Amino acid sequence: MSIKTVERQSVCRQLFLDKTHYLSINMEKAVGVKGFSSVVDTDQLYLNISGSTCTTISIIMEIHIGPSCHSKPELRISDNEQELRSELEKSKEKFHELKERFLVSEATVYSMANELKKHNCQKFKDIIESVLGEKLQYKEESLAEKLSLAENLKECSSYIQDQDQKLSLFHQKLQQGRYASFLLCQHLKELFNWGDPNTSQGHSFHDILAVGCRLAEDLA
């Protein structure tokens, strides 16, 4: 082996080592793994490709990893951003849909609360107040008051029945009295026609009978 050949190989080896070191530094920056150069055995790697020429080694070592290594993370970030934007749009659509349903439900509940208020539904008092936001006044009657009212109505009914019976008896007695007055009037008329009006006693008797007849007619 000539001296020129040895010198050329030495230059190639140094060039290879420099390029390998540069490549290791770029790999550390791109991948984020420190100590990459310590993992690569540059001497062994040089021996494996020592059969190649310096020109070939130089061409191999001129390959840069920057753009190719950075392209994958950038693509992943772009894909993630697009996916997040798509999910955001879907979420907005769902939000608007739920908001519309809520407004419809709110209007329905408000309408139902007004209907319950009109029908004075005391059972749903708390719900109506919470929906309409106002206090409702109900006439609350206890069981004792209801029983007392029922007893009073019963007593009044009994009293009315008693008065009706008494009124019926009084009506019967009145009819009997009218009939008796009619008979008395007839009898007095007969006596009035039977007596002699020319005598003083007869004249006085006729006057008394006339008064009795008038009274009997008034009663009848």
N, CA, C and O of each residue as an XYZ file, in Angstrom:
880
protein
N       0.860     -1.188      0.000
C       0.000      0.000      0.000
C       0.899      1.241      0.000
O       1.821      1.356      0.807
N       0.609      2.173     -0.928
C       1.461      3.356     -1.062
C       1.096      4.395     -0.025
O       0.059      4.308      0.633
N       1.971      5.381      0.109
C       1.751      6.456      1.093
C       0.537      7.288      0.709
O      -0.213      7.719      1.585
N       0.330      7.522     -0.569
C      -0.826      8.303     -1.020
C      -2.141      7.610     -0.674
O      -3.129      8.239     -0.293
N      -2.108      6.292     -0.823
C      -3.335      5.542     -0.493
C      -3.646      5.651      0.980
O      -4.803      5.828      1.362
N      -2.623      5.545      1.816
C      -2.820      5.651      3.274
C      -3.313      7.039      3.644
O      -4.208      7.191      4.476
N      -2.725      8.042      3.024
C      -3.153      9.412      3.325
C      -4.610      9.640      2.899
O      -5.393     10.292      3.589
N      -4.935      9.071      1.727
C      -6.318      9.251      1.245
C      -7.311      8.571      2.166
O      -8.375      9.118      2.457
N      -6.961      7.361      2.631
C      -7.851      6.653      3.553
C      -7.980      7.399      4.877
O      -9.056      7.426      5.475
N      -6.897      7.998      5.328
C      -6.930      8.753      6.576
C      -7.837      9.971      6.453
O      -8.606     10.293      7.358
N      -7.726     10.633      5.313
C      -8.597     11.801      5.072
C     -10.051     11.385      5.010
O     -10.930     12.048      5.560
N     -10.294     10.250      4.316
C     -11.676      9.754      4.205
C     -12.234      9.373      5.566
O     -13.399      9.634      5.868
N     -11.387      8.749      6.388
C     -11.841      8.337      7.711
C     -12.202      9.556      8.556
O     -13.218      9.552      9.252
N     -11.373     10.599      8.499
C     -11.650     11.807      9.280
C     -12.917     12.491      8.789
O     -13.722     12.993      9.574
N     -13.073     12.498      7.462
C     -14.284     13.081      6.890
C     -15.520     12.311      7.328
O     -16.558     12.895      7.640
N     -15.393     11.000      7.346
C     -16.516     10.147      7.766
C     -16.878     10.408      9.223
O     -18.056     10.496      9.571
N     -15.858     10.532     10.074
C     -16.103     10.785     11.493
C     -16.774     12.141     11.704
O     -17.680     12.272     12.528
N     -16.325     13.142     10.958
C     -16.937     14.469     11.090
C     -18.411     14.449     10.661
O     -19.276     15.020     11.325
N     -18.666     13.786      9.550
C     -20.041     13.711      9.056
C     -20.922     12.913     10.012
O     -22.086     13.245     10.233
N     -20.339     11.851     10.574
C     -21.117     11.040     11.519
C     -21.465     11.843     12.764
O     -22.580     11.740     13.275
N     -20.542     12.626     13.245
C     -20.795     13.467     14.410
C     -21.880     14.509     14.107
O     -22.761     14.752     14.932
N     -21.811     15.106     12.946
C     -22.817     16.089     12.540
C     -24.198     15.445     12.430
O     -25.207     16.017     12.844
N     -24.212     14.233     11.856
C     -25.471     13.498     11.719
C     -26.056     13.168     13.083
O     -27.269     13.255     13.274
N     -25.207     12.790     14.036
C     -25.670     12.448     15.381
C     -26.291     13.650     16.075
O     -27.316     13.536     16.747
N     -25.656     14.807     15.902
C     -26.195     16.030     16.518
C     -27.574     16.366     15.949
O     -28.481     16.736     16.694
N     -27.729     16.237     14.631
C     -29.026     16.516     14.000
C     -30.099     15.533     14.463
O     -31.256     15.909     14.652
N     -29.704     14.272     14.645
C     -30.649     13.262     15.130
C     -31.105     13.591     16.538
O     -32.279     13.419     16.867
N     -30.190     14.064     17.375
C     -30.552     14.441     18.741
C     -31.545     15.599     18.737
O     -32.490     15.610     19.526
N     -31.337     16.566     17.857
C     -32.250     17.707     17.789
C     -33.608     17.306     17.244
O     -34.634     17.785     17.727
N     -33.631     16.438     16.249
C     -34.888     16.062     15.598
C     -35.717     15.122     16.455
O     -36.921     15.314     16.625
N     -35.057     14.105     16.993
C     -35.774     13.072     17.754
C     -35.941     13.475     19.194
O     -36.907     13.072     19.842
N     -35.011     14.269     19.715
C     -35.073     14.672     21.114
C     -34.429     13.674     22.039
O     -34.711     13.681     23.238
N     -33.572     12.814     21.523
C     -32.876     11.806     22.333
C     -31.417     12.198     22.423
O     -30.706     12.250     21.420
N     -30.988     12.472     23.635
C     -29.594     12.846     23.834
C     -28.709     11.606     23.934
O     -29.161     10.522     24.304
N     -27.422     11.800     23.590
C     -26.472     10.686     23.681
C     -26.531      9.756     22.497
O     -26.031      8.633     22.551
N     -27.161     10.237     21.393
C     -27.256      9.381     20.221
C     -25.880      9.066     19.655
O     -25.651      7.955     19.177
N     -24.958     10.028     19.702
C     -23.619      9.817     19.134
C     -22.841      8.778     19.911
O     -21.989      8.088     19.350
N     -23.129      8.657     21.215
C     -22.405      7.668     22.022
C     -22.872      6.260     21.732
O     -22.154      5.290     21.976
N     -24.119      6.153     21.194
C     -24.641      4.814     20.894
C     -24.023      4.265     19.619
O     -23.778      3.064     19.505
N     -23.772      5.154     18.654
C     -23.239      4.717     17.362
C     -21.726      4.499     17.469
O     -20.990      5.394     17.885
N     -21.280      3.320     17.095
C     -19.842      3.005     17.067
C     -19.313      3.454     15.716
O     -19.420      2.732     14.724
N     -18.745      4.645     15.685
C     -18.316      5.219     14.403
C     -17.147      4.458     13.796
O     -17.055      4.335     12.575
N     -16.258      3.949     14.630
C     -15.112      3.194     14.102
C     -15.572      1.918     13.428
O     -15.101      1.579     12.343
N     -16.494      1.207     14.069
C     -16.981     -0.039     13.478
C     -17.770      0.254     12.217
O     -17.686     -0.474     11.228
N     -18.561      1.366     12.269
C     -19.331      1.729     11.086
C     -18.402      2.086      9.926
O     -18.716      1.790      8.773
N     -17.269      2.715     10.216
C     -16.325      3.070      9.165
C     -15.678      1.825      8.582
O     -15.472      1.740      7.371
N     -15.357      0.860      9.432
C     -14.736     -0.368      8.940
C     -15.681     -1.140      8.037
O     -15.254     -1.772      7.071
N     -17.029     -1.083      8.371
C     -17.991     -1.843      7.566
C     -18.125     -1.272      6.166
O     -18.413     -1.995      5.212
N     -17.913      0.038      6.053
C     -18.061      0.630      4.717
C     -16.720      1.131      4.193
O     -16.671      2.008      3.331
N     -15.619      0.564      4.727
C     -14.288      1.039      4.310
C     -13.987      0.708      2.869
O     -13.102      1.306      2.257
N     -14.731     -0.255      2.317
C     -14.492     -0.599      0.922
C     -15.005      0.440     -0.034
O     -14.671      0.416     -1.219
N     -15.810      1.351      0.457
C     -16.369      2.390     -0.412
C     -15.358      3.503     -0.591
O     -14.432      3.654      0.205
N     -15.537      4.239     -1.589
C     -14.638      5.357     -1.866
C     -15.033      6.549     -1.041
O     -16.143      6.612     -0.512
N     -14.127      7.494     -0.931
C     -14.410      8.716     -0.174
C     -15.548      9.492     -0.803
O     -16.339     10.126     -0.105
N     -15.628      9.442     -2.115
C     -16.704     10.173     -2.794
C     -18.054      9.614     -2.416
O     -19.002     10.361     -2.171
N     -18.142      8.260     -2.369
C     -19.406      7.608     -1.990
C     -19.782      7.953     -0.568
O     -20.942      8.238     -0.273
N     -18.786      7.927      0.323
C     -19.029      8.253      1.732
C     -19.501      9.688      1.864
O     -20.417      9.992      2.628
N     -18.863     10.557      1.111
C     -19.253     11.965      1.181
C     -20.690     12.152      0.724
O     -21.440     12.921      1.326
N     -21.082     11.447     -0.346
C     -22.458     11.551     -0.857
C     -23.448     11.040      0.180
O     -24.500     11.640      0.405
N     -23.089      9.902      0.820
C     -23.980      9.325      1.839
C     -24.154     10.281      3.001
O     -25.264     10.465      3.500
N     -23.038     10.902      3.441
C     -23.071     11.751      4.619
C     -23.703     13.104      4.340
O     -23.994     13.846      5.279
N     -23.928     13.452      3.056
C     -24.550     14.729      2.729
C     -26.064     14.688      2.911
O     -26.725     15.718      2.780
N     -26.624     13.512      3.213
C     -28.078     13.380      3.390
C     -28.474     14.074      4.682
O     -27.860     13.815      5.717
N     -29.482     14.949      4.666
C     -29.957     15.674      5.837
C     -31.263     15.054      6.326
O     -32.107     14.615      5.544
N     -31.386     15.037      7.595
C     -32.574     14.398      8.177
C     -33.585     15.432      8.676
O     -34.695     15.083      9.079
N     -33.191     16.701      8.644
C     -34.068     17.722      9.226
C     -35.478     17.709      8.676
O     -36.425     17.447      9.417
N     -35.637     17.988      7.384
C     -36.993     18.108      6.852
C     -37.785     16.826      6.974
O     -38.965     16.871      7.320
N     -37.164     15.658      6.696
C     -37.899     14.394      6.721
C     -38.346     14.040      8.119
O     -39.431     13.489      8.303
N     -37.513     14.352      9.124
C     -37.872     13.994     10.495
C     -38.928     14.943     11.049
O     -39.783     14.538     11.837
N     -38.867     16.211     10.634
C     -39.830     17.180     11.145
C     -41.179     17.070     10.455
O     -42.164     17.593     10.976
N     -41.266     16.411      9.304
C     -42.512     16.380      8.551
C     -43.589     15.573      9.265
O     -44.760     15.950      9.223
N     -43.222     14.466      9.925
C     -44.220     13.623     10.586
C     -44.890     14.335     11.755
O     -46.118     14.322     11.835
N     -44.136     14.962     12.676
C     -44.816     15.707     13.754
C     -45.714     16.815     13.234
O     -46.800     17.044     13.767
N     -45.254     17.517     12.173
C     -46.086     18.577     11.621
C     -47.372     18.018     11.043
O     -48.434     18.620     11.196
N     -47.287     16.856     10.369
C     -48.491     16.230      9.827
C     -49.434     15.800     10.943
O     -50.650     15.953     10.829
N     -48.874     15.264     12.017
C     -49.704     14.837     13.141
C     -50.410     16.026     13.781
O     -51.592     15.950     14.115
N     -49.677     17.129     13.950
C     -50.290     18.328     14.535
C     -51.405     18.848     13.639
O     -52.461     19.249     14.130
N     -51.179     18.845     12.336
C     -52.195     19.311     11.398
C     -53.434     18.427     11.442
O     -54.560     18.925     11.438
N     -53.221     17.098     11.485
C     -54.353     16.168     11.567
C     -55.131     16.359     12.862
O     -56.362     16.357     12.861
N     -54.410     16.525     13.964
C     -55.080     16.728     15.256
C     -55.879     18.028     15.267
O     -56.990     18.086     15.796
N     -55.298     19.058     14.679
C     -55.999     20.343     14.634
C     -57.279     20.242     13.807
O     -58.320     20.776     14.190
N     -57.191     19.555     12.676
C     -58.369     19.376     11.838
C     -59.441     18.551     12.548
O     -60.632     18.852     12.459
N     -59.007     17.511     13.252
C     -59.951     16.673     13.994
C     -60.630     17.466     15.112
O     -61.834     17.336     15.334
N     -59.844     18.288     15.811
C     -60.410     19.112     16.883
C     -61.401     20.136     16.332
O     -62.441     20.385     16.941
N     -61.081     20.729     15.179
C     -62.008     21.681     14.570
C     -63.321     21.000     14.185
O     -64.401     21.564     14.363
N     -63.212     19.779     13.653
C     -64.414     19.031     13.283
C     -65.273     18.718     14.509
O     -66.495     18.861     14.473
N     -64.625     18.291     15.589
C     -65.358     18.007     16.822
C     -65.989     19.274     17.400
O     -67.085     19.227     17.957
N     -65.293     20.405     17.265
C     -65.839     21.671     17.754
C     -67.102     22.057     16.991
O     -68.074     22.512     17.594
N     -67.097     21.878     15.671
C     -68.277     22.187     14.874
C     -69.448     21.288     15.256
O     -70.586     21.748     15.354
N     -69.163     19.999     15.473
C     -70.226     19.078     15.891
C     -70.787     19.475     17.253
O     -71.996     19.419     17.479
N     -69.904     19.872     18.144
C     -70.352     20.292     19.477
C     -71.231     21.537     19.395
O     -72.225     21.647     20.114
N     -70.867     22.475     18.517
C     -71.683     23.680     18.347
C     -73.067     23.331     17.819
O     -74.066     23.883     18.279
N     -73.132     22.411     16.849
C     -74.425     21.998     16.304
C     -75.288     21.339     17.376
O     -76.484     21.616     17.473
N     -74.682     20.467     18.180
C     -75.428     19.820     19.258
C     -75.905     20.840     20.281
O     -77.011     20.729     20.810
N     -75.060     21.843     20.561
C     -75.441     22.872     21.532
C     -76.660     23.657     21.047
O     -77.590     23.895     21.817
N     -76.658     24.060     19.770
C     -77.797     24.803     19.224
C     -79.057     23.937     19.221
O     -80.153     24.428     19.494
N     -78.899     22.660     18.914
C     -80.052     21.758     18.912
C     -80.638     21.603     20.315
O     -81.854     21.653     20.499
N     -79.765     21.415     21.297
C     -80.223     21.295     22.683
C     -80.851     22.594     23.177
O     -81.814     22.568     23.943
N     -80.311     23.723     22.742
C     -80.863     25.014     23.151
C     -82.281     25.187     22.616
O     -83.160     25.668     23.330
N     -82.506     24.794     21.358
C     -83.847     24.880     20.783
C     -84.821     23.971     21.531
O     -85.950     24.370     21.814
N     -84.388     22.759     21.848
C     -85.254     21.849     22.602
C     -85.579     22.413     23.978
O     -86.702     22.285     24.467
N     -84.578     23.039     24.596
C     -84.799     23.614     25.924
C     -85.829     24.737     25.868
O     -86.697     24.824     26.737
N     -85.743     25.593     24.858
C     -86.694     26.695     24.739
C     -88.109     26.182     24.510
O     -89.067     26.714     25.072
N     -88.238     25.144     23.680
C     -89.563     24.554     23.447
C     -90.113     23.942     24.729
O     -91.284     24.134     25.059
N     -89.274     23.208     25.450
C     -89.698     22.591     26.708
C     -90.075     23.647     27.739
O     -91.051     23.485     28.471
N     -89.302     24.728     27.796
C     -89.592     25.794     28.757
C     -90.947     26.435     28.474
O     -91.714     26.705     29.399
N     -91.241     26.679     27.200
C     -92.538     27.258     26.838
C     -93.686     26.308     27.171
O     -94.744     26.740     27.628
N     -93.471     25.003     26.938
C     -94.504     24.013     27.250
C     -94.780     23.956     28.742
O     -95.936     23.930     29.165
N     -93.729     23.938     29.533
C     -93.889     23.882     30.996
C     -94.595     25.131     31.509
O     -95.443     25.041     32.396
N     -94.257     26.284     30.965
C     -94.892     27.537     31.389
C     -96.386     27.520     31.076
O     -97.204     27.955     31.886
N     -96.732     27.013     29.889
C     -98.140     26.925     29.508
C     -98.905     25.975     30.423
O    -100.022     26.275     30.843
N     -98.301     24.827     30.732
C     -98.949     23.860     31.623
C     -99.115     24.430     33.026
O    -100.123     24.174     33.686
N     -98.135     25.199     33.484
C     -98.241     25.806     34.815
C     -99.397     26.803     34.870
O    -100.105     26.882     35.873
N     -99.583     27.554     33.801
C    -100.714     28.486     33.755
C    -102.046     27.751     33.774
O    -102.996     28.202     34.415
N    -102.123     26.619     33.075
C    -103.355     25.830     33.088
C    -103.639     25.283     34.482
O    -104.783     25.302     34.937
N    -102.610     24.801     35.158
C    -102.795     24.302     36.523
C    -103.223     25.427     37.458
O    -104.022     25.216     38.370
N    -102.690     26.617     37.225
C    -103.071     27.762     38.054
C    -104.543     28.107     37.852
O    -105.242     28.436     38.810
N    -105.016     28.031     36.604
C    -106.422     28.329     36.331
C    -107.348     27.342     37.035
O    -108.415     27.721     37.519
N    -106.937     26.071     37.092
C    -107.764     25.040     37.722
C    -107.548     24.951     39.231
O    -108.107     24.078     39.895
N    -106.731     25.863     39.769
C    -106.527     25.940     41.223
C    -106.050     24.598     41.794
O    -106.598     24.098     42.776
N    -105.018     24.026     41.158
C    -104.480     22.731     41.592
C    -103.514     22.950     42.755
O    -102.336     23.254     42.564
N    -104.042     22.787     43.949
C    -103.219     23.019     45.139
C    -102.137     21.957     45.289
O    -101.106     22.202     45.916
N    -102.370     20.769     44.712
C    -101.401     19.675     44.814
C    -100.072     20.048     44.177
O     -99.017     19.626     44.650
N    -100.112     20.834     43.109
C     -98.899     21.224     42.385
C     -98.528     22.679     42.673
O     -97.962     23.357     41.816
N     -98.843     23.154     43.867
C     -98.602     24.549     44.224
C     -97.121     24.900     44.117
O     -96.768     25.924     43.531
N     -96.249     24.056     44.679
C     -94.807     24.347     44.669
C     -94.252     24.398     43.250
O     -93.430     25.256     42.928
N     -94.706     23.473     42.402
C     -94.219     23.439     41.016
C     -94.664     24.692     40.269
O     -93.883     25.291     39.531
N     -95.915     25.082     40.463
C     -96.436     26.264     39.774
C     -95.678     27.510     40.201
O     -95.335     28.352     39.371
N     -95.414     27.626     41.510
C     -94.690     28.793     42.006
C     -93.267     28.841     41.463
O     -92.765     29.914     41.131
N     -92.613     27.679     41.372
C     -91.236     27.657     40.870
C     -91.167     27.997     39.385
O     -90.196     28.604     38.933
N     -92.191     27.612     38.624
C     -92.189     27.883     37.185
C     -92.593     29.324     36.891
O     -91.937     30.011     36.109
N     -93.670     29.775     37.516
C     -94.181     31.116     37.239
C     -93.474     32.189     38.051
O     -93.536     33.368     37.703
N     -92.808     31.799     39.122
C     -92.088     32.757     39.947
C     -92.983     33.677     40.738
O     -92.634     34.836     40.964
N     -94.146     33.178     41.171
C     -95.054     33.995     41.967
C     -95.725     33.134     43.027
O     -95.841     31.917     42.887
N     -96.162     33.800     44.087
C     -96.818     33.119     45.189
C     -98.316     33.013     44.910
O     -98.950     33.967     44.459
N     -98.856     31.851     45.185
C    -100.276     31.602     44.979
C    -100.986     31.496     46.318
O    -100.457     30.914     47.265
N    -102.202     32.066     46.396
C    -102.995     32.024     47.618
C    -104.160     31.058     47.413
O    -104.949     31.205     46.480
N    -104.250     30.082     48.289
C    -105.322     29.103     48.251
C    -106.132     29.172     49.542
O    -105.582     29.445     50.609
N    -107.454     28.922     49.446
C    -108.314     28.851     50.616
C    -108.220     27.446     51.196
O    -108.794     26.493     50.669
N    -107.490     27.347     52.279
C    -107.272     26.052     52.908
C    -108.281     25.871     54.038
O    -108.390     26.713     54.929
N    -109.005     24.780     53.990
C    -109.988     24.454     55.013
C    -109.572     23.156     55.676
O    -109.239     22.173     55.015
N    -109.598     23.180     56.982
C    -109.239     21.977     57.724
C    -110.410     21.012     57.738
O    -111.540     21.382     57.416
N    -110.132     19.776     58.113
C    -111.171     18.751     58.171
C    -112.202     19.087     59.235
O    -113.389     18.817     59.054
N    -111.763     19.673     60.343
C    -112.698     20.031     61.417
C    -113.695     21.086     60.944
O    -114.880     21.016     61.272
N    -113.212     22.067     60.169
C    -114.112     23.101     59.661
C    -115.135     22.517     58.696
O    -116.300     22.915     58.705
N    -114.704     21.581     57.871
C    -115.634     20.948     56.936
C    -116.694     20.144     57.682
O    -117.869     20.173     57.317
N    -116.278     19.426     58.727
C    -117.237     18.654     59.515
C    -118.216     19.579     60.228
O    -119.411     19.289     60.300
N    -117.714     20.687     60.752
C    -118.583     21.643     61.437
C    -119.612     22.233     60.474
O    -120.779     22.395     60.831
N    -119.186     22.548     59.272
C    -120.108     23.077     58.274
C    -121.171     22.049     57.910
O    -122.337     22.402     57.733
N    -120.785     20.791     57.797
C    -121.748     19.734     57.487
C    -122.775     19.579     58.603
O    -123.961     19.386     58.336
N    -122.324     19.663     59.850
C    -123.251     19.563     60.980
C    -124.230     20.737     60.990
O    -125.419     20.559     61.255
N    -123.726     21.933     60.701
C    -124.614     23.101     60.658
C    -125.670     22.965     59.566
O    -126.836     23.306     59.766
N    -125.247     22.463     58.416
C    -126.207     22.252     57.336
C    -127.255     21.212     57.718
O    -128.429     21.343     57.371
N    -126.822     20.187     58.432
C    -127.754     19.149     58.875
C    -128.769     19.720     59.859
O    -129.959     19.420     59.772
N    -128.296     20.545     60.800
C    -129.199     21.166     61.768
C    -130.188     22.106     61.081
O    -131.371     22.131     61.420
N    -129.697     22.869     60.124
C    -130.590     23.771     59.393
C    -131.654     22.998     58.622
O    -132.812     23.411     58.570
N    -131.264     21.893     58.032
C    -132.217     21.070     57.297
C    -133.287     20.505     58.223
O    -134.469     20.474     57.883
N    -132.850     20.059     59.403
C    -133.818     19.537     60.381
C    -134.774     20.633     60.850
O    -135.971     20.388     61.003
N    -134.255     21.830     61.078
C    -135.093     22.953     61.524
C    -136.115     23.324     60.448
O    -137.272     23.609     60.755
N    -135.680     23.318     59.191
C    -136.596     23.642     58.091
C    -137.707     22.606     57.998
O    -138.863     22.955     57.756
N    -137.370     21.346     58.187
C    -138.392     20.298     58.157
C    -139.408     20.478     59.281
O    -140.608     20.306     59.065
N    -138.936     20.824     60.481
C    -139.848     21.059     61.613
C    -140.778     22.231     61.323
O    -141.979     22.158     61.579
N    -140.219     23.301     60.791
C    -141.047     24.462     60.473
C    -142.056     24.143     59.378
O    -143.171     24.664     59.388
N    -141.677     23.305     58.452
C    -142.597     22.912     57.387
C    -143.765     22.103     57.950
O    -144.910     22.287     57.538
N    -143.469     21.212     58.889
C    -144.540     20.445     59.529
C    -145.485     21.357     60.313
O    -146.705     21.211     60.239
N    -144.910     22.298     61.062
C    -145.743     23.236     61.825
C    -146.603     24.086     60.896
O    -147.763     24.371     61.194
N    -146.025     24.483     59.779
C    -146.780     25.281     58.818
C    -147.930     24.473     58.224
O    -149.013     25.008     57.987
N    -147.698     23.202     57.987
C    -148.768     22.342     57.466
C    -149.903     22.211     58.479
O    -151.075     22.285     58.110
N    -149.558     22.015     59.763
C    -150.586     21.922     60.807
C    -151.365     23.231     60.928
O    -152.589     23.219     61.062
N    -150.662     24.343     60.881
C    -151.329     25.639     60.967
C    -152.271     25.845     59.787
O    -153.355     26.403     59.950
N    -151.864     25.397     58.600
C    -152.718     25.517     57.424
C    -153.983     24.681     57.589
O    -155.071     25.113     57.210
N    -153.838     23.495     58.152
C    -155.017     22.652     58.397
C    -155.975     23.315     59.390
O    -157.186     23.340     59.172
N    -155.419     23.854     60.487
C    -156.256     24.522     61.489
C    -156.942     25.747     60.892
O    -158.090     26.047     61.220
N    -156.235     26.442     60.024
C    -156.834     27.608     59.383
C    -158.007     27.200     58.505
O    -159.032     27.881     58.481
N    -157.867     26.107     57.793
C    -158.964     25.615     56.966
C    -160.159     25.222     57.835
O    -161.310     25.506     57.501
N    -159.862     24.565     58.956
C    -160.938     24.182     59.875
C    -161.626     25.418     60.463
O    -162.850     25.452     60.597
N    -160.820     26.440     60.814
C    -161.405     27.673     61.352
C    -162.286     28.372     60.340
O    -163.338     28.902     60.699
N    -161.883     28.384     59.096
C    -162.701     29.001     58.061
C    -164.033     28.247     57.896
O    -165.090     28.848     57.707
N    -163.945     26.955     57.972
C    -165.182     26.161     57.838
C    -166.123     26.420     59.017
O    -167.333     26.557     58.840
N    -165.542     26.487     60.234
C    -166.366     26.764     61.422
C    -166.980     28.158     61.342
O    -168.130     28.344     61.738
N    -166.241     29.131     60.843
C    -166.771     30.485     60.688
C    -167.904     30.520     59.676
O    -168.880     31.250     59.848
N    -167.771     29.740     58.637
C    -168.824     29.675     57.626
C    -170.111     29.110     58.225
O    -171.199     29.624     57.967
N    -169.982     28.042     59.031
C    -171.152     27.450     59.685
C    -171.785     28.434     60.664
O    -173.009     28.542     60.733
N    -170.954     29.150     61.423
C    -171.458     30.131     62.375
C    -172.202     31.251     61.665
O    -173.234     31.721     62.143
N    -171.681     31.671     60.538
C    -172.322     32.737     59.772
C    -173.700     32.291     59.286
O    -174.664     33.055     59.338
N    -173.781     31.067     58.822
C    -175.061     30.554     58.365
C    -176.065     30.477     59.523
O    -177.236     30.829     59.376
N    -175.578     30.012     60.664
C    -176.456     29.882     61.829
C    -176.936     31.253     62.304
O    -178.107     31.395     62.656
N    -176.095     32.236     62.323
C    -176.475     33.573     62.746
C    -177.473     34.197     61.776
O    -178.383     34.909     62.199
N    -177.314     33.943     60.512
C    -178.260     34.452     59.531
C    -179.643     33.852     59.757
O    -180.662     34.532     59.640
N    -179.651     32.575     60.079
C    -180.943     31.942     60.356
C    -181.607     32.566     61.580
O    -182.811     32.824     61.588
N    -180.796     32.803     62.615
C    -181.346     33.447     63.815
C    -181.795     34.874     63.522
O    -182.798     35.338     64.066
N    -181.065     35.558     62.675
C    -181.409     36.934     62.338
C    -182.762     36.997     61.630
O    -183.542     37.922     61.854
N    -183.026     36.040     60.802
C    -184.285     36.010     60.075
C    -185.428     35.489     60.955
O    -186.596     35.782     60.698
N    -185.087     34.719     61.991
C    -186.126     34.104     62.831
C    -186.676     35.083     63.872
O    -187.867     34.987     64.167
N    -185.936     35.988     64.436
C    -186.374     36.904     65.492
C    -187.309     37.992     64.973
O    -187.349     38.245     63.769
N    -188.085     38.658     65.890
C    -189.023     39.723     65.526
C    -188.326     41.066     65.686
O    -187.974     41.441     66.805
N    -188.117     41.798     64.603
C    -187.389     43.054     64.698
C    -188.245     44.221     65.228
O    -187.704     45.298     65.478
N    -189.613     44.028     65.411
C    -190.466     45.135     65.827
C    -190.311     45.445     67.318
O    -190.449     46.605     67.706
N    -190.034     44.470     68.149
C    -189.873     44.697     69.578
C    -188.488     45.238     69.849
O    -187.579     45.106     69.028
N    -188.333     45.870     71.054
C    -187.033     46.446     71.413
C    -185.992     45.373     71.636
O    -184.829     45.524     71.262
N    -186.426     44.289     72.249
C    -185.475     43.184     72.468
C    -185.078     42.552     71.146
O    -183.923     42.192     70.918
N    -186.085     42.431     70.280
C    -185.785     41.846     68.966
C    -184.859     42.732     68.166
O    -183.981     42.235     67.460
N    -185.044     44.061     68.268
C    -184.177     44.982     67.522
C    -182.738     44.914     68.030
O    -181.793     44.907     67.241
N    -182.582     44.864     69.352
C    -181.226     44.761     69.914
C    -180.565     43.434     69.547
O    -179.373     43.363     69.249
N    -181.385     42.395     69.581
C    -180.851     41.072     69.232
C    -180.410     41.046     67.777
O    -179.392     40.437     67.447
N    -181.175     41.708     66.896
C    -180.813     41.746     65.483
C    -179.500     42.508     65.266
O    -178.687     42.139     64.418
N    -179.310     43.580     66.050
C    -178.047     44.322     65.924
C    -176.843     43.453     66.305
O    -175.809     43.465     65.637
N    -177.009     42.695     67.406
C    -175.916     41.808     67.846
C    -175.645     40.743     66.802
O    -174.496     40.412     66.510
N    -176.741     40.204     66.237
C    -176.560     39.171     65.211
C    -175.884     39.736     63.968
O    -175.083     39.058     63.325
N    -176.214     40.989     63.632
C    -175.595     41.600     62.455
C    -174.088     41.760     62.648
O    -173.300     41.491     61.741
N    -173.698     42.207     63.859
C    -172.251     42.329     64.145
C    -171.585     40.968     64.095
O    -170.496     40.829     63.538
N    -172.240     39.942     64.683
C    -171.666     38.580     64.664
C    -171.526     38.049     63.259
O    -170.549     37.373     62.938
N    -172.513     38.354     62.407
C    -172.423     37.888     61.012
C    -171.251     38.527     60.276
O    -170.529     37.870     59.526
N    -171.083     39.846     60.516
C    -169.962     40.522     59.853
C    -168.606     39.941     60.295
O    -167.699     39.733     59.489
N    -168.511     39.689     61.612
C    -167.261     39.095     62.108
C    -167.044     37.694     61.535
O    -165.930     37.321     61.167
N    -168.139     36.925     61.469
C    -168.021     35.563     60.926
C    -167.625     35.595     59.458
O    -166.841     34.763     59.003
N    -168.179     36.576     58.704
C    -167.825     36.688     57.290
C    -166.354     37.081     57.120
O    -165.666     36.589     56.226
N    -165.885     37.985     58.004
C    -164.465     38.369     57.931
C    -163.546     37.184     58.205
O    -162.519     37.016     57.548
N    -163.928     36.364     59.183
C    -163.099     35.181     59.486
C    -163.133     34.170     58.345
O    -162.127     33.530     58.040
N    -164.276     34.035     57.733
C    -164.397     33.072     56.640
C    -163.628     33.549     55.418
O    -163.612     32.867     54.393
